[in-house]
Amino acid sequence: MYNDEQLTRMHEGKGFIAALDQSGGSTPKALKLYGIDESRYHGDEEMFELVHRMRTRIITSPSFTSERILAAILFENTMDRKVAGKYTADYLLQEKDILPILKVDKGLAPETEGVQLMKPIPSLDALLDRANERHIFGTKMRSVIKLADKEGIRKIVDQQFELGLQIAEKGLIPILEPEVDIYSSQKEEAEKLLKEEFFNHLKKVPSDVKLMFKVSIPTMEGFYSDLMEDPRVVRVVALSGGYSRDEADKLLAKNSGLIASFSRALSQGLNDAQAQDEFDKMLRDSIQQIYEASIS
């Protein structure tokens, strides 16, 4: 059902996951942070072309290697584009020995009961079939928790597990990502309710199903250590959630076994105007810092 070699690498390998999956709504902000404002493109196609160039520059950099990076998360548009003449996932696998992961969610629904569920994902099965054709290792889908509302959190975890099992049936490793807002005044209590629901749902998951979790860096150090011990859990990874790279790395390093899956914190400091040597050095330093926090 699964690729055992890839599964072992994700479960046991040293490194972190690079999140390169900004989608339609977050792409303009990602480009602006990279030094490209909205005056430089007109319409979605030009915008996606520019962000693909940015991602290509990151992926093809000599600093971006499997020595520090286990996997990279891609947006659907990136999966369907090519890097150096190869589909992006094939380039990652064949040229970099880095596992490709696909973001499958279509954004967030309006907030109810202190949470934002995922919007419906039409034609998910067809997307998963394409992911298999493109040699994708796993998937990722994000929802958001704002308040410690027990019923709202239960609904979020219900949705994540329901879709996660559908994804697992296709032979892909689902990453469940119910993010707890780092600015929530109820963050610690929300995390407690969330983990309780994780274990309630895991009891019903068949023993041969493998999945991963992507969580906010917890308020309580080592909070997810027991989750990592479940034999169905391949890995627990952390998002940066709005922290700067220095803040995120400092907090991550206090949680043994928790590895990074950073987006903004990874690309922080990179700029379209940088000379290639400067760009590569900035990326190398960022990767090294995140790697060290992930293996602490």
N, C-alpha and C positions, 0 to 999 in steps of 0.2 A: 504493500500500500504506500509506504513512504520510501524515499531514498535514504537508506541507512547511513551512508557515508555523510551526507549533508546533515542528517538529523544529529549524528554524533558530533559533528563540527559545531552545530549551534548549541548543543547541550553542554559540551565540555570545553569548547575553544575559548582562548583568551582574546578579548577584544570587545568591541561594541558595535551597535547598529547605527549607520548613518541614515538619517531621515531626510530624503530628497524629494518629498512628496507634496510640496505645496500645490494646491489645486486652484481652480478658477478664482475663488473668493480671496485667497491669501496670496496669490501670485503677484499682484501689483505691489503689495507691501514687501515681499521678498525681493522683487526687482529694485525697489527704491532703496532698500538696505544695501543692495549690491551696487548702487550708484546709477541706476537707470530709472529716471522718472517717467511719468505717463506721457510726456511730450515726445518721447522717442518711439512710440508705437501707436498704431491706430487699429483697434479691433482685436479680437481674441487671437486670431491666427498669428499676427505679428507678436503679440505678447507671449504666446506659447513658444514661438520660435526663439525669442530672446531668452526665455527661462531655460529652454533646452540647451542653448549655447552655454549658459551659466553652469548647468548641471554637467554638460559634457566637459567643460573645463575642469570641474572638480573631479569627475570620474577618471579622466585621462591623465590627471596630474601624477607625476611620479611619487608624490606624497600620499596618494590614495591607494593603499595596498592592503592585502590580506594579513599582513604582519600585525596590524592593529585593528582592522575592520572585518567583522564577521559577515555583515550583510548590509544591503542598502535598500531602503523603502522607496518605491517609485510611484508616481502618479500614472494613471491609465494612459494619458497622452504621451508620457515618457516611454512607457512600455512599447507603444506602437511606433516610436521613432527609432532612428538608428544612431549609433556612435561608431565612428570610423568604419562605416560600411556594414556593421552588424547590428541586429536589434539589441537594444540596451541591455536586456537580461543576458543575452548570449555574450556580449562584450564583457559584462561583469564576471560571468562564469568562466569564460575561456581565456580572457586576457588578464583578469585580476584575481580569479579564484575567490570571488565574493558572491554570497548568495543574494539573489534578487527577491524582493518582497513587494507585493502590490497593494496599494491603498484601494479599498473597494467601496467605502462609504461615499454617499452623495451629499454629505453635509448634515447640519443639525436642524432638528425641528424646533419650533418656539418652546420656551421654557414653560414647563408645568410641573407642579409638585417638587420644585427645587431642582429639577434636572432638565437636560436637553437630550432627548432620545435622538437616534439617527433617523433621517428621512428614509422613506421606503427606497429599496434598491431594486429598481426594475431590471428584469433580465439578468439576475445575479448568476444563475446557472450558466448562461451563455458567456458571461464575463469570465467565470471560473474555467470554462472550457478553453477560452482564448488564453487565459493565464497558463494553463497546462501546455498549450501549443507553444507558448513563448518561453517555456522552461522556468516558470516562476516557482520559488520554493514555498512561499507562504503568503498570507494576506494580513492586512491591518485595517481596523475600523474603529472610529473614535466617536464617543459620546461624552457628555460633560455633566458633572455633578456640582451644583452650586451650594446646596444646603443639605443638612443631615436629616433628610426626610426619608423615613424607612420605606414607605410605599413607593416613592419615586425611585429610590435606589434599587429596590427589588425589580421594578419594571425595566430599569436600565440593564441590570444583570440578566434578566429574562431574555431581553432582546439580544444581548451580546452572545449568550450561550446558544440561543436558538439558531442564529445565523452562523455561529462558530461551528456547530455540528453539521450544518448544511455544507459549509466549506470543507470540513474534514472528510466528508463523504467523497469529495473530489480528489482526495489524496494530497491536499494542501494543508500546511500548518497555519491555523488561524491565530492571529494576535488579537486578543480582546483588550480594548483600550477604553475603559470608563474613567476618564480623567477627572480628578478632583481639583477644582479651581484652587490654585495656591493662595488666592486672595480671600477665600471664603472665611468668614469668622467662625464657621463650624467645621473647619477642615479635619481636625483630628477625630471628631465624633463621626463625621461622614466616612472617614477611612475605616473606622471600626465596623460600622454598618456594612460597608462595602466588602470587607474581608469576610465577614460572617456570611454574606450572600454568596461569595465565591465558594466557600466550603459547602454550603447548602446545595449548590448546583453541581459541584464536582462529584458529590456522592452519587449522582444520577448518570454520570458520564461513563460510558463503557471503558474498560481497562485498556483497550487497545487504541483508544483515541489519544492523540497528542495535541496539546495546545500551548500557547504562550500568553502572558499577560504584560500589558504596558500600562504602568501606573505613574501617578505623580510621586515625586520623592516624598516619602512619608514623614510626618511630624515626629513620630516615635522611631528612634534608630533601631534597625533590625526588624522592623514591623512585619515584613513579608518573608522572613526566614522560614517559617513553617510552611508557607505556600510553595516555596522552592523545593521542599522535600516530597511533595506529592508526585508519584511516578508518572502521572499523566501530564505534568507540567514540564515542558522542555526548558523554559527560561522565563525569568521575570526581568523585565527591562523598565527603565525609567525615562520619562520625557522631561525636558527642561522646564516646560510650563510657564515661560515668561521670566525665569531667572536669567541673569547674565551667565556667561560661561564660567566665570570664577565662582559665583555663588552656587551654581548647579554642581560643579565639580566638588566643591567643598562639602556640600550636603550628601552627594552621592557616595563619597569616600567613606562616610560613616555607616554605610549599609553594606555589609559583606555579602557578596553574591549577586547584588543588584548591579546591572550594567546599564550603560547609557544607550538611549535611542534619541539623540538630540538632533534638532533641525536648526533653529535660529542660533543656538549656542555653538553649533559646528561651523556655520558659515559666517559668524561674527567676525568682522574685520576684513572680509574679502570684498574686493571692489573691481568693477569692470575696468577701471583705468590703471590698475596695477600692472607693472611689467611682469612677465611670466615668472621670473626668479623670485620677485617679491611675493607674488601670489602663492607660489609653491611653498615658500618659507612660512608664510602666515598659516597656510593650511596644514603644513607639517607640524607646526608648533601647537595648533589647535587640536589636531588628532592625538598628538602625544599627551597633551594635558588631559583630554577626555579618557584616553586609554588608561593612564595611570590612576585616575579616579575610579575607573571601572574594575580594575584588578586589585584595588587596595584591600 
